[in-house]
């Protein structure tokens, strides 16, 4: 079945969404944490009672590993789940008492990852390239 112009535009849009949201999160937040991992691990916030070190490791995992996976379009729907949880914790728990201007960034970042959870990564992704070997629920398309 030939892809329509609308399907192509949607796939390009999803690629831009993945690269933009994942790249901005990785570059603006995750990379700095990864590069200063040892200095920050003991002093990180503990919003859900796991301890500063486990909380920091989970945040770095989300902001670095999951962001890269989203950018590649690999395990996309699974990769956005830790990101959505991370931003929900940031917006609703960690910054709950802060003014909206401080909480807003968490929700702004959450929106594209929620969208990708529902749409999948699009045609220009590793999930789509794996095609028939990949379960439909993870973003791959079954070939007719």
C-alpha positions in Angstrom: 0.0 0.0 0.0 1.4 3.3 -1.0 1.9 5.9 1.7 -0.1 9.1 1.2 1.3 12.6 1.4 -0.5 13.0 4.8 1.2 9.8 6.2 4.5 11.1 5.1 3.9 14.5 6.7 2.8 12.8 9.9 5.9 10.6 10.0 8.1 13.7 9.4 6.2 15.5 12.2 6.7 12.5 14.6 10.4 12.5 13.7 10.7 16.2 14.5 8.8 15.7 17.8 11.1 12.8 18.8 14.3 14.6 17.9 13.2 17.9 19.4 11.8 16.7 22.7 14.4 14.0 23.2 17.3 16.2 22.0 16.3 19.2 24.1 15.9 17.1 27.2 19.2 15.3 26.7 21.2 18.4 25.9 19.6 20.8 28.3 19.2 18.5 31.3 20.5 15.0 31.1 24.0 15.5 29.6 25.0 17.9 32.4 23.8 15.5 35.1 25.7 12.6 33.4 28.9 14.7 33.2 28.7 15.7 36.8 27.2 12.4 38.1 29.6 11.8 41.0 29.3 15.4 42.3 25.5 15.4 42.2 24.5 11.9 43.2 24.6 12.5 47.0 22.8 15.9 47.0 19.9 15.2 44.6 16.3 15.7 45.8 14.3 12.7 47.1 10.7 13.5 46.1 9.3 10.0 46.5 11.4 8.6 49.4 13.8 6.4 47.5 16.9 8.3 48.6 19.0 10.9 46.8 21.2 8.4 45.0 18.5 6.1 43.6 16.4 9.1 42.6 19.3 10.7 40.8 20.1 7.4 38.9 16.4 7.1 37.8 16.4 10.7 36.6 19.7 10.3 34.7 18.3 7.1 33.2 15.2 8.9 32.0 16.9 12.0 30.8 19.8 10.3 29.0 19.0 6.7 28.1 15.2 7.2 27.5 15.8 10.4 25.6 18.3 8.7 23.3 15.9 5.8 22.7 13.1 8.2 21.9 15.3 10.1 19.4 16.2 6.8 17.7 12.6 5.7 17.7 13.7 2.4 19.5 11.3 0.9 22.1 9.6 4.3 21.9 6.4 3.6 23.7 8.3 1.9 26.5 10.9 4.6 26.6 8.4 7.4 27.1 6.9 5.8 30.2 9.8 6.6 32.6 9.9 10.1 31.1 6.2 10.7 31.7 6.5 9.4 35.3 9.6 11.6 35.9 7.8 14.7 34.7 4.6 13.9 36.7 6.8 13.6 39.8 8.6 16.8 39.0 5.4 18.7 38.3 3.0 17.3 40.9 5.4 16.4 43.8 8.8 17.9 43.7 7.6 21.4 42.6 4.1 21.2 43.9 4.6 24.2 46.3 6.4 26.2 43.7 4.8 28.9 41.5 3.4 27.8 38.1 6.4 29.3 36.3 8.7 26.8 38.0 6.3 23.8 37.5 5.4 24.6 33.9 8.6 23.2 32.4 7.8 19.7 33.6 4.4 19.8 32.0 5.7 21.3 28.8 8.2 18.5 28.5 5.6 15.8 29.4 3.3 16.7 26.5 5.3 15.5 23.6 6.2 12.3 25.4 2.5 11.6 26.2 1.7 12.3 22.5 4.4 9.7 21.5 3.0 7.2 23.9 -0.3 7.3 21.9 1.0 7.9 18.4 4.1 5.8 18.3 7.3 6.9 16.7 6.3 7.1 13.1 7.8 5.6 9.9 11.3 7.1 10.4 12.2 5.1 13.5 14.0 1.9 14.4 10.7 0.5 15.7 9.1 0.9 12.2 12.2 -0.5 10.5 12.1 -3.7 12.6 8.6 -4.1 11.2 7.1 -7.6 11.4 9.6 -8.7 14.1 8.4 -6.0 16.4 5.1 -6.2 18.3 2.4 -3.8 17.1 2.0 -2.4 20.6 5.5 -1.1 20.6 5.2 1.0 17.6 6.0 -1.3 14.7 3.5 -1.8 11.9 2.4 -5.2 10.7 3.0 -5.6 7.0 -0.2 -6.6 5.1 
